[in-house]
Amino acid sequence: MSDVPAHRHPTVQDQVALAEIDLTGELMIAAAAASEDRLSTDRIDELLHVAGPPRGGGADREAPDTP
């Protein structure tokens, strides 16, 4: 007897996974259509619907005001 996982019900969908697949597809299409070798960071952000300044914990962050 083999250990085959049970199949999910066909109507069950992982919305996060589907959104990631859509975004990956959009990136692949844009990269294929681009005239340059690489997509710019701004173009990738536009395709991924990213807005605002980059997030991160780098040295470019402003230190909080301390009394």
Secondary structure, DSSP 8 states (H G I E B T S, - for coil): ---------TT---HHHHHHHHHHHHHHHHHHH-SSSS--HHHHHHHTT--SS----STTS------
